[in-house]
Amino acid sequence: MNLLIVDDQPFEVDGHIQNIDITTGISQIYKAYNGEEAKKILSSEQIDIILCDIEMPVCNGLALLEWIREHEIPLECIFLTSFPDFAYAKKAISLECLDYMLKPVSRHALNDVLKKAIQKILLKRTQSTEHHYSSLWFAHQPYIIDTLWADLLSGKISSTQAAVREQMVELNFPGMEVVKILPILIDVPESESTITASRKVIINNVMKVLAQEAIVDDPSYGAFIEFRTGSYFFICYEECGLEDCTERLLERCSKFIDDCEKILHFTPNCYIGKAIFSFQLKELAEYLLAISRNVLPKDTHVFPYDLWKECNSDVTLPDMNIIRSLIKKHLYEDVKLYYTEYFDALLKEHVIINHQLFVVKQDFLQVFYSYARDNEINMNTFWENSSIQKLYPLADSSVSCFLKLIAELCMMASEKVHQFSQPQSVIDQAVVYIHEHLKDDITREDVALSVCMNSDYFAKMFKKKTGLLISEYILKCRMTLAQELLKRDMSIMNIAMEIGFNSSSYFSTTFKRYTGKSPQEYKKENLKAKDHIGT
């Protein structure tokens, strides 16, 4: 049940929330601090109960309940007030308020009235359900079955025979928990998983019809369920006569794929399961999803269940000595090729589950980090890359994402190595950065980060090439620019701001220490020199 608390005193709202017992059955609580805020929530959310103060600015509680009744929003209202006003109570009763309570309300009283509201709502719903039960059952039976499969796939219904039997009896399908089914996972291309809502509806409907026509002889022998964006399950019932992965089923899935290519202009992949009982659906679905995440792009688009066996601890992991040697020699293309060939060979017989791919990823990153540290590469610049941020969490569950992550890291490492092989160009880049940011409060770390290098290592390189510390070079650039600006007769304050000083007095002190003259003295001398040249 969803509850909306409306009160212009935030501490009152928070106090009510603290007092609500989890056993009342309230699942979601919304907050509003006046009637107008409450209207917005009521217009966009499903609210079952409203706990409302009467005395509020903008729109009081009675006016809010009038608006609720006018808009025929089905909910129970409980009023709270600090004033025992009979006129209030009379108006509240006329608006069919469930209860009228004086503040402060005790924790016990609050939970009792909420339980009372929930019981009334459930009674109304039961009466309404019983009234329409027969007609709704026969009209929406296919929808109910589809919802059942969706709940099994998502785990809303526990994957035990007892739990499924209980649900089946409740839906008037006793014995269906031991009916045999054969699930097929259908994956659409990534480009089709980010489409508009209207095209998605069309695709879903067309794919459902195509699957029913191509895979089973009778539409009632199969259910088409959208599991998540881009992933669907077609569940074949035992009446269709398709038992496990026969040649006939492979041909029918191939026909479905051909039909999708002709009509929808994309090519899905089909991962065929095996005949199971309905309560085993979630376990098999997770296995098929693991296969789909680990299959590399191939010419074929139909994948039988018994093509792989699950990886175990005996499967050989990549040889990290080879990876370490290749990275050390900057042979990044060979690194990518090694992993591609490794997975090609492994996935011919096995499906890799997430924690095993996680181990492979961590082994690679450990070697890569070691290489970066030895070469004074700042790894923070790698993780600021948007592609790396996106691929990193996906690489634990997808071989293709893992290979993309390796490719991105290798490409960035190659660029860094190219920079380091030409140290003077790195210094030039840093010098350009300094001149472009003289107005800013730049530090040694900022300059090093601009060329993607470790600050300590880069500081030594900079001193070796320029003879100056980075801070000394920045000061030199600022003072040189200040001298040029003083010759143009700019104000001392403007010059200070232009070269990154927050105060003119600090600038004047620094300028005199650096040149031996104050800015005013330097300015006057240059003006005299100009006048002398003019005469």
Number of C-alpha atoms within 10 A of each C-alpha: 16 16 21 23 22 28 26 19 13 12 10 16 21 13 11 16 14 10 15 17 15 9 9 16 14 17 10 10 14 17 19 20 19 24 26 15 14 22 17 11 16 17 12 8 12 15 20 19 23 26 22 29 28 26 18 17 13 12 16 19 27 22 12 19 25 16 14 18 13 9 10 9 15 13 20 22 25 22 23 21 19 12 12 12 9 9 8 17 18 11 13 22 12 9 15 14 19 19 18 19 18 13 13 10 14 12 14 11 12 18 20 15 17 25 16 15 22 20 12 14 17 12 11 11 12 12 11 11 12 9 11 10 12 10 9 11 14 9 10 10 12 13 11 13 15 17 13 18 22 19 15 21 23 14 13 10 18 17 17 12 15 12 13 23 19 16 18 17 13 10 14 11 13 14 12 16 21 15 14 18 26 25 25 25 26 28 23 18 13 11 9 17 14 11 12 9 9 8 11 16 11 12 17 15 12 15 22 19 14 19 23 21 17 20 24 21 13 12 17 13 17 25 20 24 20 16 17 11 14 17 18 20 24 22 21 25 21 16 16 17 12 18 18 18 17 11 9 12 20 18 14 17 24 20 17 23 24 18 19 20 13 10 12 14 10 15 18 22 21 26 23 25 23 19 21 18 15 24 25 21 21 20 13 19 21 14 17 23 17 18 24 22 21 22 19 14 8 6 5 9 16 19 22 19 18 13 13 16 13 14 16 12 7 6 11 10 14 15 13 14 9 12 22 18 13 16 20 16 9 15 14 20 14 13 19 18 12 17 18 16 11 15 19 13 11 17 21 12 14 20 22 25 21 16 11 16 19 17 13 16 19 12 16 17 14 13 17 21 14 11 16 17 12 10 16 16 21 19 16 12 14 17 14 10 13 9 14 16 13 13 19 16 14 15 22 21 21 24 24 19 19 23 19 18 23 24 17 17 20 20 13 15 21 17 12 18 13 11 16 17 11 10 15 14 13 21 19 13 14 21 18 12 17 22 14 10 15 19 16 13 11 15 14 15 15 15 23 23 17 14 22 20 24 18 20 12 13 24 19 14 17 22 14 11 11 11 12 15 16 23 13 12 17 21 17 14 16 22 19 14 16 21 17 12 19 19 15 12 13 13 14 20 15 13 22 22 16 17 24 16 21 14 13 17 13 11 23 19 14 18 22 16 11 13 13 12 15 17 23 14 12 17 21 15 13 17 16 11 11 12 10 9 8 7 5
